[in-house]
Amino acid sequence: MSQELGITEKTPDFMNPYRTERDDVLHTAEAFKKILREEEKRRRKEEKRKEIIFILICVAAKI
């Protein structure tokens, strides 16, 4: 439809009338959740690595 009207590009101050500010909040919340999941995954890996090192130290101490 924009091509039919001769509009090729949005101006920097364009605001979609069908979009609400809540949409931005939802996208921000999704991004935050993704970052939080990645951080939790990283922490679990770090804890697992520490457990493995602890086990190896204990096994080495018994030998």
mmCIF file of the N, C-alpha and C atoms, coordinates in Angstrom:
data_MODEL
# 
_entry.id   MODEL 
# 
loop_
_atom_site.group_PDB 
_atom_site.id 
_atom_site.type_symbol 
_atom_site.label_atom_id 
_atom_site.label_alt_id 
_atom_site.label_comp_id 
_atom_site.label_asym_id 
_atom_site.label_entity_id 
_atom_site.label_seq_id 
_atom_site.pdbx_PDB_ins_code 
_atom_site.Cartn_x 
_atom_site.Cartn_y 
_atom_site.Cartn_z 
_atom_site.occupancy 
_atom_site.B_iso_or_equiv 
_atom_site.pdbx_formal_charge 
_atom_site.auth_seq_id 
_atom_site.auth_comp_id 
_atom_site.auth_asym_id 
_atom_site.auth_atom_id 
_atom_site.pdbx_PDB_model_num 
ATOM 1   N N  . MET A 1 1  ? 0.820  -1.181  0.000  1.00 0.00 ? 1  MET A N  1 
ATOM 2   C CA . MET A 1 1  ? 0.000  0.000   0.000  1.00 0.00 ? 1  MET A CA 1 
ATOM 3   C C  . MET A 1 1  ? 0.873  1.257   0.000  1.00 0.00 ? 1  MET A C  1 
ATOM 4   N N  . SER A 1 2  ? 1.979  1.218   0.739  1.00 0.00 ? 2  SER A N  1 
ATOM 5   C CA . SER A 1 2  ? 2.852  2.389   0.781  1.00 0.00 ? 2  SER A CA 1 
ATOM 6   C C  . SER A 1 2  ? 3.431  2.680   -0.595 1.00 0.00 ? 2  SER A C  1 
ATOM 7   N N  . GLN A 1 3  ? 3.695  1.627   -1.357 1.00 0.00 ? 3  GLN A N  1 
ATOM 8   C CA . GLN A 1 3  ? 4.215  1.840   -2.707 1.00 0.00 ? 3  GLN A CA 1 
ATOM 9   C C  . GLN A 1 3  ? 3.160  2.500   -3.591 1.00 0.00 ? 3  GLN A C  1 
ATOM 10  N N  . GLU A 1 4  ? 1.923  2.098   -3.377 1.00 0.00 ? 4  GLU A N  1 
ATOM 11  C CA . GLU A 1 4  ? 0.830  2.692   -4.152 1.00 0.00 ? 4  GLU A CA 1 
ATOM 12  C C  . GLU A 1 4  ? 0.687  4.184   -3.854 1.00 0.00 ? 4  GLU A C  1 
ATOM 13  N N  . LEU A 1 5  ? 0.994  4.558   -2.622 1.00 0.00 ? 5  LEU A N  1 
ATOM 14  C CA . LEU A 1 5  ? 0.896  5.957   -2.214 1.00 0.00 ? 5  LEU A CA 1 
ATOM 15  C C  . LEU A 1 5  ? 2.160  6.737   -2.540 1.00 0.00 ? 5  LEU A C  1 
ATOM 16  N N  . GLY A 1 6  ? 3.195  6.048   -3.003 1.00 0.00 ? 6  GLY A N  1 
ATOM 17  C CA . GLY A 1 6  ? 4.440  6.715   -3.339 1.00 0.00 ? 6  GLY A CA 1 
ATOM 18  C C  . GLY A 1 6  ? 5.345  6.933   -2.149 1.00 0.00 ? 6  GLY A C  1 
ATOM 19  N N  . ILE A 1 7  ? 5.087  6.234   -1.027 1.00 0.00 ? 7  ILE A N  1 
ATOM 20  C CA . ILE A 1 7  ? 5.913  6.356   0.171  1.00 0.00 ? 7  ILE A CA 1 
ATOM 21  C C  . ILE A 1 7  ? 6.957  5.252   0.117  1.00 0.00 ? 7  ILE A C  1 
ATOM 22  N N  . THR A 1 8  ? 8.209  5.622   0.140  1.00 0.00 ? 8  THR A N  1 
ATOM 23  C CA . THR A 1 8  ? 9.259  4.613   0.013  1.00 0.00 ? 8  THR A CA 1 
ATOM 24  C C  . THR A 1 8  ? 9.992  4.372   1.321  1.00 0.00 ? 8  THR A C  1 
ATOM 25  N N  . GLU A 1 9  ? 9.996  5.341   2.193  1.00 0.00 ? 9  GLU A N  1 
ATOM 26  C CA . GLU A 1 9  ? 10.812 5.224   3.395  1.00 0.00 ? 9  GLU A CA 1 
ATOM 27  C C  . GLU A 1 9  ? 10.143 5.970   4.551  1.00 0.00 ? 9  GLU A C  1 
ATOM 28  N N  . LYS A 1 10 ? 10.316 5.460   5.757  1.00 0.00 ? 10 LYS A N  1 
ATOM 29  C CA . LYS A 1 10 ? 9.739  6.121   6.942  1.00 0.00 ? 10 LYS A CA 1 
ATOM 30  C C  . LYS A 1 10 ? 10.606 7.300   7.354  1.00 0.00 ? 10 LYS A C  1 
ATOM 31  N N  . THR A 1 11 ? 9.969  8.326   7.833  1.00 0.00 ? 11 THR A N  1 
ATOM 32  C CA . THR A 1 11 ? 10.723 9.442   8.384  1.00 0.00 ? 11 THR A CA 1 
ATOM 33  C C  . THR A 1 11 ? 11.161 9.065   9.787  1.00 0.00 ? 11 THR A C  1 
ATOM 34  N N  . PRO A 1 12 ? 12.215 9.678   10.321 1.00 0.00 ? 12 PRO A N  1 
ATOM 35  C CA . PRO A 1 12 ? 12.689 9.332   11.669 1.00 0.00 ? 12 PRO A CA 1 
ATOM 36  C C  . PRO A 1 12 ? 11.642 9.541   12.763 1.00 0.00 ? 12 PRO A C  1 
ATOM 37  N N  . ASP A 1 13 ? 10.696 10.438  12.544 1.00 0.00 ? 13 ASP A N  1 
ATOM 38  C CA . ASP A 1 13 ? 9.687  10.706  13.576 1.00 0.00 ? 13 ASP A CA 1 
ATOM 39  C C  . ASP A 1 13 ? 8.390  9.931   13.332 1.00 0.00 ? 13 ASP A C  1 
ATOM 40  N N  . PHE A 1 14 ? 8.433  8.937   12.444 1.00 0.00 ? 14 PHE A N  1 
ATOM 41  C CA . PHE A 1 14 ? 7.252  8.136   12.146 1.00 0.00 ? 14 PHE A CA 1 
ATOM 42  C C  . PHE A 1 14 ? 6.812  7.348   13.378 1.00 0.00 ? 14 PHE A C  1 
ATOM 43  N N  . MET A 1 15 ? 5.516  7.361   13.658 1.00 0.00 ? 15 MET A N  1 
ATOM 44  C CA . MET A 1 15 ? 4.964  6.557   14.761 1.00 0.00 ? 15 MET A CA 1 
ATOM 45  C C  . MET A 1 15 ? 3.832  5.702   14.202 1.00 0.00 ? 15 MET A C  1 
ATOM 46  N N  . ASN A 1 16 ? 3.924  4.420   14.389 1.00 0.00 ? 16 ASN A N  1 
ATOM 47  C CA . ASN A 1 16 ? 2.888  3.507   13.932 1.00 0.00 ? 16 ASN A CA 1 
ATOM 48  C C  . ASN A 1 16 ? 1.650  3.719   14.787 1.00 0.00 ? 16 ASN A C  1 
ATOM 49  N N  . PRO A 1 17 ? 0.516  4.078   14.187 1.00 0.00 ? 17 PRO A N  1 
ATOM 50  C CA . PRO A 1 17 ? -0.686 4.342   14.981 1.00 0.00 ? 17 PRO A CA 1 
ATOM 51  C C  . PRO A 1 17 ? -1.280 3.084   15.609 1.00 0.00 ? 17 PRO A C  1 
ATOM 52  N N  . TYR A 1 18 ? -0.894 1.908   15.103 1.00 0.00 ? 18 TYR A N  1 
ATOM 53  C CA . TYR A 1 18 ? -1.440 0.656   15.627 1.00 0.00 ? 18 TYR A CA 1 
ATOM 54  C C  . TYR A 1 18 ? -0.578 0.046   16.711 1.00 0.00 ? 18 TYR A C  1 
ATOM 55  N N  . ARG A 1 19 ? 0.523  0.657   16.952 1.00 0.00 ? 19 ARG A N  1 
ATOM 56  C CA . ARG A 1 19 ? 1.444  0.129   17.948 1.00 0.00 ? 19 ARG A CA 1 
ATOM 57  C C  . ARG A 1 19 ? 1.309  0.933   19.229 1.00 0.00 ? 19 ARG A C  1 
ATOM 58  N N  . THR A 1 20 ? 1.354  0.241   20.334 1.00 0.00 ? 20 THR A N  1 
ATOM 59  C CA . THR A 1 20 ? 1.232  0.934   21.619 1.00 0.00 ? 20 THR A CA 1 
ATOM 60  C C  . THR A 1 20 ? 2.581  0.957   22.305 1.00 0.00 ? 20 THR A C  1 
ATOM 61  N N  . GLU A 1 21 ? 2.699  1.742   23.331 1.00 0.00 ? 21 GLU A N  1 
ATOM 62  C CA . GLU A 1 21 ? 3.949  1.784   24.096 1.00 0.00 ? 21 GLU A CA 1 
ATOM 63  C C  . GLU A 1 21 ? 4.169  0.467   24.813 1.00 0.00 ? 21 GLU A C  1 
ATOM 64  N N  . ARG A 1 22 ? 3.109  -0.235  25.095 1.00 0.00 ? 22 ARG A N  1 
ATOM 65  C CA . ARG A 1 22 ? 3.214  -1.531  25.757 1.00 0.00 ? 22 ARG A CA 1 
ATOM 66  C C  . ARG A 1 22 ? 4.011  -2.513  24.907 1.00 0.00 ? 22 ARG A C  1 
ATOM 67  N N  . ASP A 1 23 ? 3.921  -2.398  23.585 1.00 0.00 ? 23 ASP A N  1 
ATOM 68  C CA . ASP A 1 23 ? 4.701  -3.263  22.702 1.00 0.00 ? 23 ASP A CA 1 
ATOM 69  C C  . ASP A 1 23 ? 6.187  -3.139  23.013 1.00 0.00 ? 23 ASP A C  1 
ATOM 70  N N  . ASP A 1 24 ? 6.643  -1.913  23.218 1.00 0.00 ? 24 ASP A N  1 
ATOM 71  C CA . ASP A 1 24 ? 8.052  -1.696  23.535 1.00 0.00 ? 24 ASP A CA 1 
ATOM 72  C C  . ASP A 1 24 ? 8.423  -2.353  24.853 1.00 0.00 ? 24 ASP A C  1 
ATOM 73  N N  . VAL A 1 25 ? 7.537  -2.277  25.813 1.00 0.00 ? 25 VAL A N  1 
ATOM 74  C CA . VAL A 1 25 ? 7.798  -2.886  27.123 1.00 0.00 ? 25 VAL A CA 1 
ATOM 75  C C  . VAL A 1 25 ? 7.900  -4.394  26.978 1.00 0.00 ? 25 VAL A C  1 
ATOM 76  N N  . LEU A 1 26 ? 7.021  -4.982  26.173 1.00 0.00 ? 26 LEU A N  1 
ATOM 77  C CA . LEU A 1 26 ? 7.052  -6.427  25.981 1.00 0.00 ? 26 LEU A CA 1 
ATOM 78  C C  . LEU A 1 26 ? 8.358  -6.858  25.322 1.00 0.00 ? 26 LEU A C  1 
ATOM 79  N N  . HIS A 1 27 ? 8.804  -6.109  24.339 1.00 0.00 ? 27 HIS A N  1 
ATOM 80  C CA . HIS A 1 27 ? 10.065 -6.465  23.688 1.00 0.00 ? 27 HIS A CA 1 
ATOM 81  C C  . HIS A 1 27 ? 11.225 -6.327  24.660 1.00 0.00 ? 27 HIS A C  1 
ATOM 82  N N  . THR A 1 28 ? 11.181 -5.306  25.481 1.00 0.00 ? 28 THR A N  1 
ATOM 83  C CA . THR A 1 28 ? 12.230 -5.103  26.470 1.00 0.00 ? 28 THR A CA 1 
ATOM 84  C C  . THR A 1 28 ? 12.212 -6.237  27.495 1.00 0.00 ? 28 THR A C  1 
ATOM 85  N N  . ALA A 1 29 ? 11.018 -6.633  27.907 1.00 0.00 ? 29 ALA A N  1 
ATOM 86  C CA . ALA A 1 29 ? 10.887 -7.722  28.876 1.00 0.00 ? 29 ALA A CA 1 
ATOM 87  C C  . ALA A 1 29 ? 11.416 -9.027  28.282 1.00 0.00 ? 29 ALA A C  1 
ATOM 88  N N  . GLU A 1 30 ? 11.116 -9.279  27.017 1.00 0.00 ? 30 GLU A N  1 
ATOM 89  C CA . GLU A 1 30 ? 11.612 -10.495 26.365 1.00 0.00 ? 30 GLU A CA 1 
ATOM 90  C C  . GLU A 1 30 ? 13.134 -10.478 26.283 1.00 0.00 ? 30 GLU A C  1 
ATOM 91  N N  . ALA A 1 31 ? 13.691 -9.333  25.955 1.00 0.00 ? 31 ALA A N  1 
ATOM 92  C CA . ALA A 1 31 ? 15.147 -9.221  25.884 1.00 0.00 ? 31 ALA A CA 1 
ATOM 93  C C  . ALA A 1 31 ? 15.761 -9.456  27.258 1.00 0.00 ? 31 ALA A C  1 
ATOM 94  N N  . PHE A 1 32 ? 15.131 -8.901  28.288 1.00 0.00 ? 32 PHE A N  1 
ATOM 95  C CA . PHE A 1 32 ? 15.625 -9.091  29.654 1.00 0.00 ? 32 PHE A CA 1 
ATOM 96  C C  . PHE A 1 32 ? 15.555 -10.562 30.050 1.00 0.00 ? 32 PHE A C  1 
ATOM 97  N N  . LYS A 1 33 ? 14.452 -11.217 29.724 1.00 0.00 ? 33 LYS A N  1 
ATOM 98  C CA . LYS A 1 33 ? 14.310 -12.640 30.049 1.00 0.00 ? 33 LYS A CA 1 
ATOM 99  C C  . LYS A 1 33 ? 15.385 -13.471 29.349 1.00 0.00 ? 33 LYS A C  1 
ATOM 100 N N  . LYS A 1 34 ? 15.685 -13.117 28.107 1.00 0.00 ? 34 LYS A N  1 
ATOM 101 C CA . LYS A 1 34 ? 16.710 -13.850 27.363 1.00 0.00 ? 34 LYS A CA 1 
ATOM 102 C C  . LYS A 1 34 ? 18.072 -13.678 28.026 1.00 0.00 ? 34 LYS A C  1 
ATOM 103 N N  . ILE A 1 35 ? 18.389 -12.450 28.392 1.00 0.00 ? 35 ILE A N  1 
ATOM 104 C CA . ILE A 1 35 ? 19.667 -12.183 29.058 1.00 0.00 ? 35 ILE A CA 1 
ATOM 105 C C  . ILE A 1 35 ? 19.726 -12.913 30.392 1.00 0.00 ? 35 ILE A C  1 
ATOM 106 N N  . LEU A 1 36 ? 18.617 -12.921 31.125 1.00 0.00 ? 36 LEU A N  1 
ATOM 107 C CA . LEU A 1 36 ? 18.560 -13.602 32.418 1.00 0.00 ? 36 LEU A CA 1 
ATOM 108 C C  . LEU A 1 36 ? 18.773 -15.107 32.244 1.00 0.00 ? 36 LEU A C  1 
ATOM 109 N N  . ARG A 1 37 ? 18.136 -15.703 31.236 1.00 0.00 ? 37 ARG A N  1 
ATOM 110 C CA . ARG A 1 37 ? 18.321 -17.138 30.977 1.00 0.00 ? 37 ARG A CA 1 
ATOM 111 C C  . ARG A 1 37 ? 19.777 -17.450 30.643 1.00 0.00 ? 37 ARG A C  1 
ATOM 112 N N  . GLU A 1 38 ? 20.386 -16.600 29.813 1.00 0.00 ? 38 GLU A N  1 
ATOM 113 C CA . GLU A 1 38 ? 21.787 -16.818 29.452 1.00 0.00 ? 38 GLU A CA 1 
ATOM 114 C C  . GLU A 1 38 ? 22.699 -16.716 30.673 1.00 0.00 ? 38 GLU A C  1 
ATOM 115 N N  . GLU A 1 39 ? 22.406 -15.755 31.548 1.00 0.00 ? 39 GLU A N  1 
ATOM 116 C CA . GLU A 1 39 ? 23.212 -15.597 32.765 1.00 0.00 ? 39 GLU A CA 1 
ATOM 117 C C  . GLU A 1 39 ? 23.047 -16.800 33.689 1.00 0.00 ? 39 GLU A C  1 
ATOM 118 N N  . GLU A 1 40 ? 21.811 -17.288 33.838 1.00 0.00 ? 40 GLU A N  1 
ATOM 119 C CA . GLU A 1 40 ? 21.566 -18.471 34.669 1.00 0.00 ? 40 GLU A CA 1 
ATOM 120 C C  . GLU A 1 40 ? 22.293 -19.688 34.095 1.00 0.00 ? 40 GLU A C  1 
ATOM 121 N N  . LYS A 1 41 ? 22.278 -19.814 32.780 1.00 0.00 ? 41 LYS A N  1 
ATOM 122 C CA . LYS A 1 41 ? 22.975 -20.930 32.127 1.00 0.00 ? 41 LYS A CA 1 
ATOM 123 C C  . LYS A 1 41 ? 24.474 -20.839 32.391 1.00 0.00 ? 41 LYS A C  1 
ATOM 124 N N  . ARG A 1 42 ? 25.015 -19.625 32.281 1.00 0.00 ? 42 ARG A N  1 
ATOM 125 C CA . ARG A 1 42 ? 26.446 -19.419 32.526 1.00 0.00 ? 42 ARG A CA 1 
ATOM 126 C C  . ARG A 1 42 ? 26.793 -19.770 33.970 1.00 0.00 ? 42 ARG A C  1 
ATOM 127 N N  . ARG A 1 43 ? 25.938 -19.366 34.912 1.00 0.00 ? 43 ARG A N  1 
ATOM 128 C CA . ARG A 1 43 ? 26.188 -19.664 36.333 1.00 0.00 ? 43 ARG A CA 1 
ATOM 129 C C  . ARG A 1 43 ? 26.130 -21.159 36.614 1.00 0.00 ? 43 ARG A C  1 
ATOM 130 N N  . ARG A 1 44 ? 25.172 -21.858 35.981 1.00 0.00 ? 44 ARG A N  1 
ATOM 131 C CA . ARG A 1 44 ? 25.092 -23.314 36.172 1.00 0.00 ? 44 ARG A CA 1 
ATOM 132 C C  . ARG A 1 44 ? 26.361 -23.996 35.657 1.00 0.00 ? 44 ARG A C  1 
ATOM 133 N N  . LYS A 1 45 ? 26.844 -23.542 34.498 1.00 0.00 ? 45 LYS A N  1 
ATOM 134 C CA . LYS A 1 45 ? 28.076 -24.114 33.951 1.00 0.00 ? 45 LYS A CA 1 
ATOM 135 C C  . LYS A 1 45 ? 29.249 -23.860 34.892 1.00 0.00 ? 45 LYS A C  1 
ATOM 136 N N  . GLU A 1 46 ? 29.312 -22.660 35.445 1.00 0.00 ? 46 GLU A N  1 
ATOM 137 C CA . GLU A 1 46 ? 30.396 -22.312 36.370 1.00 0.00 ? 46 GLU A CA 1 
ATOM 138 C C  . GLU A 1 46 ? 30.322 -23.174 37.631 1.00 0.00 ? 46 GLU A C  1 
ATOM 139 N N  . GLU A 1 47 ? 29.124 -23.375 38.174 1.00 0.00 ? 47 GLU A N  1 
ATOM 140 C CA . GLU A 1 47 ? 28.959 -24.222 39.358 1.00 0.00 ? 47 GLU A CA 1 
ATOM 141 C C  . GLU A 1 47 ? 29.363 -25.660 39.055 1.00 0.00 ? 47 GLU A C  1 
ATOM 142 N N  . LYS A 1 48 ? 28.969 -26.138 37.882 1.00 0.00 ? 48 LYS A N  1 
ATOM 143 C CA . LYS A 1 48 ? 29.319 -27.501 37.500 1.00 0.00 ? 48 LYS A CA 1 
ATOM 144 C C  . LYS A 1 48 ? 30.839 -27.645 37.376 1.00 0.00 ? 48 LYS A C  1 
ATOM 145 N N  . ARG A 1 49 ? 31.478 -26.638 36.777 1.00 0.00 ? 49 ARG A N  1 
ATOM 146 C CA . ARG A 1 49 ? 32.940 -26.658 36.634 1.00 0.00 ? 49 ARG A CA 1 
ATOM 147 C C  . ARG A 1 49 ? 33.611 -26.695 38.006 1.00 0.00 ? 49 ARG A C  1 
ATOM 148 N N  . LYS A 1 50 ? 33.092 -25.908 38.958 1.00 0.00 ? 50 LYS A N  1 
ATOM 149 C CA . LYS A 1 50 ? 33.656 -25.896 40.313 1.00 0.00 ? 50 LYS A CA 1 
ATOM 150 C C  . LYS A 1 50 ? 33.482 -27.248 40.989 1.00 0.00 ? 50 LYS A C  1 
ATOM 151 N N  . GLU A 1 51 ? 32.321 -27.893 40.788 1.00 0.00 ? 51 GLU A N  1 
ATOM 152 C CA . GLU A 1 51 ? 32.080 -29.207 41.368 1.00 0.00 ? 51 GLU A CA 1 
ATOM 153 C C  . GLU A 1 51 ? 33.062 -30.229 40.807 1.00 0.00 ? 51 GLU A C  1 
ATOM 154 N N  . ILE A 1 52 ? 33.294 -30.179 39.498 1.00 0.00 ? 52 ILE A N  1 
ATOM 155 C CA . ILE A 1 52 ? 34.217 -31.130 38.871 1.00 0.00 ? 52 ILE A CA 1 
ATOM 156 C C  . ILE A 1 52 ? 35.627 -30.919 39.402 1.00 0.00 ? 52 ILE A C  1 
ATOM 157 N N  . ILE A 1 53 ? 36.049 -29.684 39.536 1.00 0.00 ? 53 ILE A N  1 
ATOM 158 C CA . ILE A 1 53 ? 37.390 -29.392 40.068 1.00 0.00 ? 53 ILE A CA 1 
ATOM 159 C C  . ILE A 1 53 ? 37.498 -29.901 41.510 1.00 0.00 ? 53 ILE A C  1 
ATOM 160 N N  . PHE A 1 54 ? 36.440 -29.686 42.305 1.00 0.00 ? 54 PHE A N  1 
ATOM 161 C CA . PHE A 1 54 ? 36.443 -30.153 43.696 1.00 0.00 ? 54 PHE A CA 1 
ATOM 162 C C  . PHE A 1 54 ? 36.580 -31.674 43.751 1.00 0.00 ? 54 PHE A C  1 
ATOM 163 N N  . ILE A 1 55 ? 35.833 -32.369 42.909 1.00 0.00 ? 55 ILE A N  1 
ATOM 164 C CA . ILE A 1 55 ? 35.896 -33.833 42.869 1.00 0.00 ? 55 ILE A CA 1 
ATOM 165 C C  . ILE A 1 55 ? 37.293 -34.296 42.466 1.00 0.00 ? 55 ILE A C  1 
ATOM 166 N N  . LEU A 1 56 ? 37.869 -33.648 41.471 1.00 0.00 ? 56 LEU A N  1 
ATOM 167 C CA . LEU A 1 56 ? 39.217 -34.022 41.034 1.00 0.00 ? 56 LEU A CA 1 
ATOM 168 C C  . LEU A 1 56 ? 40.246 -33.798 42.141 1.00 0.00 ? 56 LEU A C  1 
ATOM 169 N N  . ILE A 1 57 ? 40.100 -32.712 42.869 1.00 0.00 ? 57 ILE A N  1 
ATOM 170 C CA . ILE A 1 57 ? 41.020 -32.435 43.981 1.00 0.00 ? 57 ILE A CA 1 
ATOM 171 C C  . ILE A 1 57 ? 40.864 -33.509 45.062 1.00 0.00 ? 57 ILE A C  1 
ATOM 172 N N  . CYS A 1 58 ? 39.625 -33.882 45.362 1.00 0.00 ? 58 CYS A N  1 
ATOM 173 C CA . CYS A 1 58 ? 39.397 -34.906 46.384 1.00 0.00 ? 58 CYS A CA 1 
ATOM 174 C C  . CYS A 1 58 ? 39.979 -36.255 45.948 1.00 0.00 ? 58 CYS A C  1 
ATOM 175 N N  . VAL A 1 59 ? 39.799 -36.590 44.698 1.00 0.00 ? 59 VAL A N  1 
ATOM 176 C CA . VAL A 1 59 ? 40.328 -37.858 44.185 1.00 0.00 ? 59 VAL A CA 1 
ATOM 177 C C  . VAL A 1 59 ? 41.853 -37.823 44.203 1.00 0.00 ? 59 VAL A C  1 
ATOM 178 N N  . ALA A 1 60 ? 42.435 -36.706 43.828 1.00 0.00 ? 60 ALA A N  1 
ATOM 179 C CA . ALA A 1 60 ? 43.890 -36.574 43.823 1.00 0.00 ? 60 ALA A CA 1 
ATOM 180 C C  . ALA A 1 60 ? 44.452 -36.645 45.239 1.00 0.00 ? 60 ALA A C  1 
ATOM 181 N N  . ALA A 1 61 ? 43.731 -36.133 46.200 1.00 0.00 ? 61 ALA A N  1 
ATOM 182 C CA . ALA A 1 61 ? 44.191 -36.143 47.598 1.00 0.00 ? 61 ALA A CA 1 
ATOM 183 C C  . ALA A 1 61 ? 44.189 -37.568 48.167 1.00 0.00 ? 61 ALA A C  1 
ATOM 184 N N  . LYS A 1 62 ? 43.278 -38.403 47.678 1.00 0.00 ? 62 LYS A N  1 
ATOM 185 C CA . LYS A 1 62 ? 43.210 -39.771 48.173 1.00 0.00 ? 62 LYS A CA 1 
ATOM 186 C C  . LYS A 1 62 ? 44.308 -40.646 47.582 1.00 0.00 ? 62 LYS A C  1 
ATOM 187 N N  . ILE A 1 63 ? 44.838 -40.266 46.459 1.00 0.00 ? 63 ILE A N  1 
ATOM 188 C CA . ILE A 1 63 ? 45.857 -41.102 45.782 1.00 0.00 ? 63 ILE A CA 1 
ATOM 189 C C  . ILE A 1 63 ? 47.198 -40.947 46.421 1.00 0.00 ? 63 ILE A C  1 
# 
